[in-house]
Amino acid sequence: MAFLLPQLLTESVSRNPRHQAVRWSDQSLSYAQLESLSNQLARTLRDLGIRNGDRVGIYVNKSIASIIAVFAIMKAGAAYVPLDPKAPPSRLGYIATNCGIVVLLCSAAKFRPLAELLSEAQGIRNVILTDEETINGGEFPEINIIQWHEVMAVSDSDVKVTLTDTDLAYILYTSGSTGWPKGVMISHRTILTFIDWAVEEFGMGQADRVTSHAPLHFDLSTFDIYATVKAGGTIVLVPEAYSLFPTRLAALLDEEAVTIIYMVPSLLAQLTSEGNLVECNLSSLRQVIFAGEVFPIKYLRKLAALIPHANYTNLYGPTETNVCTYYQVTDDDLDPCRIEPVPIGKACGNMEVFIVNDDGKKVEEKGIKGELWVRGNCVSKGYWADPERTAASFVRNIFQPHYYDVAYRTGDIVFLDDNGDYTYCGRRDHMVKVRGHRIELGEIETVLSNNPDISEVAVIAIADEMSGSLIKVFITPEDGAVLTETGIKRYCSGFLPRYMIPDSIVAVETIPKTSSGKVDRRRLCELG
């Protein structure tokens, strides 16, 4: 039984070394090749002085090289730190300095803009190029540049390091309330708790072909890579640009005979509306898994009608727990009269979730809202070099008095429905007061997302001295739809009390997104 992520690869190599492990366009690697290349890169890292517990940065777009990189770094005993290729240098420099990255893996294409990143970072002394293009590093005299052909000259024998499942596998930086990102520390045990459950739950095997679209700095990518490798299946890498071209994404699912997809709802909604799915043969697609945000029920209903033979599953969990609950969509959920999103469901295996109210009491009654707490091996080790924020969110489980047990406070508001499933209501920090009334902005988004003339919607609150907050709505109309502020407010009045009717509505061509595909609320606030 594997207790470290790289062992998943080694076990699959032993079962079927020639089976295709990863595909990218017309390129591919077998399991044996992926094992060999990751061993060579791991040895290169050890030769550069990387030791157990060190952090190695990955500044590479999603590619075969990125898959090699994650396994190599962990085989070297280190933790990988993905850097968002689209993030500003100041943010990347902060991350590199904060967690002490000393070696950076970088593609030749990303090497050119590296100067600004390096000027913001402290401590990076080695850069390993991940493709065969040779780069002259004369402009970086203080940086030791290792070309890919040098990596290929190293032995591909196993690297012997001693690790336990409590050691860090990777650090993912997420947005922080201070304006600077916080590094979520994920151990091998933490992510394997989810991976072991997922492979069994979805019946994954060698015949599965799983898309990998999410960037490495987004936790959805961990299922794509590690569950597929554990199952011995094939990772089908999806170019990031396909988010802008749903017809290309749909064609890829057809051409590659994909069996499982795991994507954010906004991308699946685009695929439904603009992917021309009726022209594709998606008979191989058996699992459609979504997570990261609420899936508007009207798009889920349309997608299920277009691909009726697939199973649909809603996964929920913040980066700090990866995934902790799941919900299998039923035919009843797709009833045309339903307007609410599907629940987030029940706890995954070897995990526990429960509701805590404002008085610190556990809520077991149905229909009562409170904050969702999570406990178990799925909970991360906290935030890198940030004991204050770690202590605020990773707290003692107050319902276990006999020994110290850690629970994570998600900040998400939920309630138990009549079937015993958890239903997501919104974020505690998205709860605002308007003229004395507590309002969950997500409730307004849910109502508007069911308007057939609205393609996308996002709601923010703007501070106001008189009322406490003003509610501002951003919408993207469906093609050909004509929307007016009066008409939208009238629509809302059919579902919401008067105090929840938006104060202003702004039509935009597209709702701004983060690099992980979620709504970028910070940019919306700047627009507001």
ZALOTOR-963211 format. One line per field, with one value per residue (C-alpha): y, z, x; residue number from 1; residue in three letters. Coordinates in pm, whole numbers, plus 50000, padded with zeros to 5 digits. Layout:
BEGIN
yy	Y:...
zz	Z:...
xx	X:...
pos	NUM:...
code	ALA:...
***
This chain:
BEGIN
yy	50000:50337:50593:50847:50994:50882:50525:50539:50582:50307:50062:50137:50089:49745:49649:49776:49968:50016:50158:50522:50740:51090:51247:51596:51653:51410:51348:51081:50897:50541:50466:50334:50653:50876:50679:50701:51074:51166:50963:51154:51488:51380:51285:51622:51795:51591:51674:52044:51998:51950:51756:51627:51902:52159:52350:52348:52587:52491:52780:52579:52575:52249:52005:51667:51844:51954:51593:51481:51769:51694:51331:51418:51681:51448:51163:51397:51431:51788:51959:52119:52475:52557:52918:53054:53144:53425:53586:53914:53889:54061:53784:53507:53672:53684:53314:53213:53414:53315:52940:52955:52820:52761:52566:52661:52442:52660:52613:52794:52996:53118:53187:53521:53700:53538:53846:54032:53731:53674:54040:54001:53667:53591:53267:53113:53004:52725:52708:52379:52412:52158:52138:52076:52435:52561:52896:53124:53250:53530:53787:53594:53550:53468:53185:52831:52717:52345:52252:51960:51760:51770:51618:51345:51250:51154:50799:50697:50456:50497:50776:50646:50891:50824:50997:50936:51014:51317:51491:51767:51673:52024:52376:52555:52930:53069:53420:53567:53834:54037:54084:53837:53468:53198:52867:52562:52274:51936:51618:51288:51147:51439:51402:51020:51013:51170:50982:50639:50720:50867:50575:50334:50560:50621:50267:50393:50155:50118:50180:50526:50833:51138:51500:51723:52084:52258:52431:52284:52568:52472:52171:52015:51909:51657:51425:51440:51339:51116:50931:50851:50729:50519:50358:50305:50508:50781:51153:51355:51704:51984:52305:52598:52795:52546:52731:53000:52753:52510:52346:52245:52104:51905:51775:51666:51466:51295:51231:51101:50888:51048:50855:51098:51477:51690:52062:52380:52444:52765:52568:52295:52562:52703:52352:52303:52631:52667:52326:52190:51863:51716:51679:51484:51116:51117:50760:50683:50959:50787:51033:51409:51549:51914:52125:52466:52668:52635:52476:52665:52401:52514:52433:52105:52007:52094:51905:51595:51607:51626:51346:51137:50818:50977:50992:51340:51411:51733:51740:51999:52107:52405:52375:52315:51980:51919:51735:51637:51582:51446:51421:51192:51379:51200:51225:51407:51677:51750:51819:52122:52290:52286:52617:52538:52395:52034:51967:51913:51582:51369:51318:51115:50806:50852:51209:51376:51702:51874:52206:52446:52745:53090:52967:52692:52416:52127:52150:51819:51945:51969:52310:52500:52693:52706:52684:52360:52209:51920:51668:51371:51297:51514:51830:52002:52092:52463:52767:52790:53022:53172:53040:53317:53237:52865:52893:53086:52823:52494:52467:52213:51995:52113:51801:51570:51647:51350:51429:51701:51660:51921:52046:52295:52577:52619:52953:52804:52822:52505:52319:51961:51891:51637:51361:51423:51589:51911:52205:52494:52841:53060:53204:53351:53638:53683:53737:54107:54325:54553:54778:54537:54223:53949:53859:53578:53703:53350:53331:53625:53462:53139:53320:53518:53219:53058:53349:53204:53537:53549:53353:53437:53632:53749:53956:54177:54410:54768:54938:55215:55438:55463:55104:54908:54761:54812:54504:54522:54260:54188:53991:53853:53827:53524:53584:53806:53875:54231:54297:54608:54697:54735:54396:54219:54378:54273:53918:53915:54038:53713:53511:53741:53970:54341:54398:54152:54319:54443:54814:54821:54591:54611:54420:54302:54106:53845:53789:53813:53483:53379:53147:52853:52947:53088:53430:53696:53898:54126:54246:54286:54511:54719:54748:54840
zz	50000:49896:50171:49955:49628:49413:49522:49325:49011:49101:49170:48836:48659:48814:48694:48337:48244:47877:47937:47841:48152:48009:47677:47543:47184:46979:47261:47528:47796:47917:48287:48254:48077:48337:48613:48442:48363:48710:48862:48653:48755:49119:49113:48957:49242:49502:49327:49363:49737:49770:50086:50269:50341:50100:49866:49489:49265:48940:48693:48402:48216:48228:48016:48026:48191:48477:48544:48545:48778:49055:49088:49065:49337:49578:49492:49593:49933:49875:49850:49522:49507:49185:49072:48870:48530:48495:48833:48866:48955:49290:49401:49275:49438:49767:49744:49652:49940:50190:50157:50076:49722:49625:49301:49030:48741:48441:48074:47808:47718:48076:48111:47925:48179:48466:48542:48706:48912:49033:49126:49354:49504:49745:49765:49419:49307:49059:48761:48579:48228:48153:47774:47521:47406:47518:47697:47752:48106:48071:48196:48524:48634:48990:48880:48803:48496:48431:48077:48013:47829:48150:48338:48075:48130:48494:48608:48609:48900:49202:49445:49799:50051:50380:50423:50615:50512:50743:50536:50299:49940:49815:49917:49738:49780:49799:49837:50183:50359:50421:50047:50041:49962:50226:50165:50245:50349:50221:50344:50160:50410:50358:49982:49979:50210:49925:49640:49794:49845:49496:49306:49487:49474:49099:49015:48841:48650:48375:48100:48230:48038:48262:48153:48339:48283:48618:48665:48923:49169:49181:49398:49138:48957:49230:49136:48767:48831:49138:49118:48753:48827:49123:48892:48618:48371:48126:48205:47907:47943:47826:47692:47914:47611:47561:47835:47573:47300:47429:47087:47098:47447:47334:47032:47261:47479:47162:46999:47317:47422:47766:48043:48338:48356:48669:48613:48765:48692:48498:48241:48223:48173:47879:47741:47765:47597:47337:47296:47029:47225:47002:46725:46946:47032:47410:47462:47659:47914:48229:48511:48516:48840:48937:49226:49317:49301:49281:48958:48843:48819:48475:48324:48513:48382:48024:48050:48188:47900:47647:47813:47982:48026:48255:48634:48787:49119:49315:49521:49792:49996:50045:49959:50330:50307:49930:49912:50216:50095:49782:49631:49354:49140:49101:48841:49098:49125:48756:48783:48565:48861:49077:49116:49400:49331:49434:49788:49873:50025:50289:50416:50206:50355:50657:50704:50931:50880:51119:51174:51456:51538:51664:52024:51963:51978:51734:51515:51438:51360:50997:50838:51094:50945:51085:50993:50852:51038:50906:51088:50987:50785:50505:50704:50598:50828:50827:50658:50586:50827:50948:51297:51365:51070:51124:51485:51376:51126:51243:51590:51864:51808:52103:52088:52169:52529:52591:52354:52113:51783:51505:51309:51025:51027:50663:50696:50480:50594:50545:50675:50677:50441:50494:50338:50571:50302:50365:50157:50088:50158:50112:50277:50625:50480:50205:50469:50485:50672:50483:50689:50980:50776:50736:50368:50201:49863:49726:49764:49526:49280:49291:49205:48919:48776:48704:48487:48131:47990:48215:48124:48428:48746:49041:49340:49566:49856:49871:50210:50268:50574:50558:50492:50593:50247:49894:49678:49332:49066:48759:48481:48141:47921:47706:47333:47200:47541:47628:48001:48196:48557:48615:48462:48671:48993:48903:48845:49184:49359:49259:49468:49724:50002:49933:50144:49921:49591:49434:49448:49111:48813:48570:48242:48145:47848:48078:48452:48546:48656:48849:48684:48846:48677:48979:48994:49069:49333:49397:49036:49062:49364:49161:48887:49149
xx	50000:50141:50186:50374:50247:50547:50482:50156:50364:50608:50323:50158:50493:50524:50175:50191:50508:50415:50069:50025:50053:50012:49914:49966:49852:50063:50313:50287:50482:50441:50449:50803:50915:50749:50920:51260:51242:51118:51404:51659:51513:51495:51864:51947:51766:51954:52281:52191:52159:51784:51709:51402:51153:51299:51066:51107:50913:50740:50705:50566:50238:50043:50244:50413:50706:50482:50377:50741:50824:50574:50684:51053:51038:50861:51100:51383:51216:51101:50763:50660:50527:50337:50367:50076:50229:49974:50035:50227:50598:50543:50307:50534:50835:50649:50562:50918:51060:50793:50848:51217:51231:51595:51546:51301:51183:51108:51024:51224:50915:50886:51259:51244:51022:51210:51421:51134:51034:51390:51425:51123:51235:51514:51708:51661:52005:51930:51696:51632:51494:51221:51249:51521:51570:51912:51914:52211:52186:52437:52190:52163:52526:52422:52189:52308:52112:52078:51977:51742:52008:52212:51922:51894:52258:52190:52119:51752:51785:51559:51638:51653:51508:51336:51000:50679:50324:50322:50593:50485:50401:50321:50223:49938:49910:49558:49421:49456:49251:49567:49618:49908:49859:49879:50053:49839:50067:49949:50115:50123:49872:49635:49600:49616:49312:49114:49287:49232:48863:48816:48966:48735:48428:48453:48564:48875:49101:49358:49103:49015:49125:49098:49126:49368:49272:49321:49659:49896:49834:49463:49380:49149:49469:49552:49264:49353:49712:49723:49391:49461:49814:49696:49439:49699:49491:49589:49612:49488:49632:49404:49562:49468:49352:49068:48880:48824:48727:48461:48424:48791:48747:48443:48634:48919:48679:48557:48896:49059:48761:48773:48598:48620:48624:48668:48618:48482:48113:48180:48382:48119:47852:48051:48094:47718:47626:47901:48068:47834:47818:47547:47807:48049:48067:48091:47975:48294:48232:48104:48183:48131:48272:48255:48381:48518:48197:47820:47692:47379:47109:46991:47331:47364:47021:47121:47451:47281:47032:47317:47518:47247:47452:47715:47710:47729:47900:47940:48261:48312:48609:48839:49209:49276:49093:49104:48770:48567:48208:48042:47697:47576:47323:46987:46711:46497:46765:46720:46349:46260:46092:46404:46588:46830:47178:47238:47366:47730:47628:47793:48147:48390:48551:48781:48657:48402:48214:47974:47797:47884:47663:47765:47741:47996:47734:47714:47403:47233:46883:46782:46742:46955:47245:47596:47963:48098:48393:48607:48825:49035:49348:49208:49288:49609:49897:49811:49961:50332:50517:50189:50108:49855:49628:49685:49566:49257:49138:49292:49144:49103:48799:48594:48379:48672:48770:49000:49288:49398:49217:49246:48946:48938:48686:48586:48407:48128:47768:47563:47257:47135:46845:46567:46780:47071:47282:47471:47355:47593:47453:47759:48064:48064:48266:48003:47737:47652:47407:47172:46947:46975:46903:47163:47199:47390:47506:47509:47131:47092:47334:47133:46809:46959:47149:46812:46700:46703:46827:47135:47449:47665:47614:47822:47716:47927:47857:47983:48016:47762:47730:47352:47247:47558:47603:47480:47425:47577:47514:47727:47560:47649:47337:47266:47319:47042:46888:46792:46809:46718:46782:46407:46337:46601:46478:46124:46250:46424:46110:45940:46188:46349:46227:46244:46557:46750:46668:46996:47069:47242:47299:47590:47600:47949:48077:48227:48259:48630:48784:49091:49344:49163:48835:48654:48488:48750:48566:48860:48850:48474:48522:48765:48502:48247
pos	1:2:3:4:5:6:7:8:9:10:11:12:13:14:15:16:17:18:19:20:21:22:23:24:25:26:27:28:29:30:31:32:33:34:35:36:37:38:39:40:41:42:43:44:45:46:47:48:49:50:51:52:53:54:55:56:57:58:59:60:61:62:63:64:65:66:67:68:69:70:71:72:73:74:75:76:77:78:79:80:81:82:83:84:85:86:87:88:89:90:91:92:93:94:95:96:97:98:99:100:101:102:103:104:105:106:107:108:109:110:111:112:113:114:115:116:117:118:119:120:121:122:123:124:125:126:127:128:129:130:131:132:133:134:135:136:137:138:139:140:141:142:143:144:145:146:147:148:149:150:151:152:153:154:155:156:157:158:159:160:161:162:163:164:165:166:167:168:169:170:171:172:173:174:175:176:177:178:179:180:181:182:183:184:185:186:187:188:189:190:191:192:193:194:195:196:197:198:199:200:201:202:203:204:205:206:207:208:209:210:211:212:213:214:215:216:217:218:219:220:221:222:223:224:225:226:227:228:229:230:231:232:233:234:235:236:237:238:239:240:241:242:243:244:245:246:247:248:249:250:251:252:253:254:255:256:257:258:259:260:261:262:263:264:265:266:267:268:269:270:271:272:273:274:275:276:277:278:279:280:281:282:283:284:285:286:287:288:289:290:291:292:293:294:295:296:297:298:299:300:301:302:303:304:305:306:307:308:309:310:311:312:313:314:315:316:317:318:319:320:321:322:323:324:325:326:327:328:329:330:331:332:333:334:335:336:337:338:339:340:341:342:343:344:345:346:347:348:349:350:351:352:353:354:355:356:357:358:359:360:361:362:363:364:365:366:367:368:369:370:371:372:373:374:375:376:377:378:379:380:381:382:383:384:385:386:387:388:389:390:391:392:393:394:395:396:397:398:399:400:401:402:403:404:405:406:407:408:409:410:411:412:413:414:415:416:417:418:419:420:421:422:423:424:425:426:427:428:429:430:431:432:433:434:435:436:437:438:439:440:441:442:443:444:445:446:447:448:449:450:451:452:453:454:455:456:457:458:459:460:461:462:463:464:465:466:467:468:469:470:471:472:473:474:475:476:477:478:479:480:481:482:483:484:485:486:487:488:489:490:491:492:493:494:495:496:497:498:499:500:501:502:503:504:505:506:507:508:509:510:511:512:513:514:515:516:517:518:519:520:521:522:523:524:525:526:527:528
code	MET:ALA:PHE:LEU:LEU:PRO:GLN:LEU:LEU:THR:GLU:SER:VAL:SER:ARG:ASN:PRO:ARG:HIS:GLN:ALA:VAL:ARG:TRP:SER:ASP:GLN:SER:LEU:SER:TYR:ALA:GLN:LEU:GLU:SER:LEU:SER:ASN:GLN:LEU:ALA:ARG:THR:LEU:ARG:ASP:LEU:GLY:ILE:ARG:ASN:GLY:ASP:ARG:VAL:GLY:ILE:TYR:VAL:ASN:LYS:SER:ILE:ALA:SER:ILE:ILE:ALA:VAL:PHE:ALA:ILE:MET:LYS:ALA:GLY:ALA:ALA:TYR:VAL:PRO:LEU:ASP:PRO:LYS:ALA:PRO:PRO:SER:ARG:LEU:GLY:TYR:ILE:ALA:THR:ASN:CYS:GLY:ILE:VAL:VAL:LEU:LEU:CYS:SER:ALA:ALA:LYS:PHE:ARG:PRO:LEU:ALA:GLU:LEU:LEU:SER:GLU:ALA:GLN:GLY:ILE:ARG:ASN:VAL:ILE:LEU:THR:ASP:GLU:GLU:THR:ILE:ASN:GLY:GLY:GLU:PHE:PRO:GLU:ILE:ASN:ILE:ILE:GLN:TRP:HIS:GLU:VAL:MET:ALA:VAL:SER:ASP:SER:ASP:VAL:LYS:VAL:THR:LEU:THR:ASP:THR:ASP:LEU:ALA:TYR:ILE:LEU:TYR:THR:SER:GLY:SER:THR:GLY:TRP:PRO:LYS:GLY:VAL:MET:ILE:SER:HIS:ARG:THR:ILE:LEU:THR:PHE:ILE:ASP:TRP:ALA:VAL:GLU:GLU:PHE:GLY:MET:GLY:GLN:ALA:ASP:ARG:VAL:THR:SER:HIS:ALA:PRO:LEU:HIS:PHE:ASP:LEU:SER:THR:PHE:ASP:ILE:TYR:ALA:THR:VAL:LYS:ALA:GLY:GLY:THR:ILE:VAL:LEU:VAL:PRO:GLU:ALA:TYR:SER:LEU:PHE:PRO:THR:ARG:LEU:ALA:ALA:LEU:LEU:ASP:GLU:GLU:ALA:VAL:THR:ILE:ILE:TYR:MET:VAL:PRO:SER:LEU:LEU:ALA:GLN:LEU:THR:SER:GLU:GLY:ASN:LEU:VAL:GLU:CYS:ASN:LEU:SER:SER:LEU:ARG:GLN:VAL:ILE:PHE:ALA:GLY:GLU:VAL:PHE:PRO:ILE:LYS:TYR:LEU:ARG:LYS:LEU:ALA:ALA:LEU:ILE:PRO:HIS:ALA:ASN:TYR:THR:ASN:LEU:TYR:GLY:PRO:THR:GLU:THR:ASN:VAL:CYS:THR:TYR:TYR:GLN:VAL:THR:ASP:ASP:ASP:LEU:ASP:PRO:CYS:ARG:ILE:GLU:PRO:VAL:PRO:ILE:GLY:LYS:ALA:CYS:GLY:ASN:MET:GLU:VAL:PHE:ILE:VAL:ASN:ASP:ASP:GLY:LYS:LYS:VAL:GLU:GLU:LYS:GLY:ILE:LYS:GLY:GLU:LEU:TRP:VAL:ARG:GLY:ASN:CYS:VAL:SER:LYS:GLY:TYR:TRP:ALA:ASP:PRO:GLU:ARG:THR:ALA:ALA:SER:PHE:VAL:ARG:ASN:ILE:PHE:GLN:PRO:HIS:TYR:TYR:ASP:VAL:ALA:TYR:ARG:THR:GLY:ASP:ILE:VAL:PHE:LEU:ASP:ASP:ASN:GLY:ASP:TYR:THR:TYR:CYS:GLY:ARG:ARG:ASP:HIS:MET:VAL:LYS:VAL:ARG:GLY:HIS:ARG:ILE:GLU:LEU:GLY:GLU:ILE:GLU:THR:VAL:LEU:SER:ASN:ASN:PRO:ASP:ILE:SER:GLU:VAL:ALA:VAL:ILE:ALA:ILE:ALA:ASP:GLU:MET:SER:GLY:SER:LEU:ILE:LYS:VAL:PHE:ILE:THR:PRO:GLU:ASP:GLY:ALA:VAL:LEU:THR:GLU:THR:GLY:ILE:LYS:ARG:TYR:CYS:SER:GLY:PHE:LEU:PRO:ARG:TYR:MET:ILE:PRO:ASP:SER:ILE:VAL:ALA:VAL:GLU:THR:ILE:PRO:LYS:THR:SER:SER:GLY:LYS:VAL:ASP:ARG:ARG:ARG:LEU:CYS:GLU:LEU:GLY
***
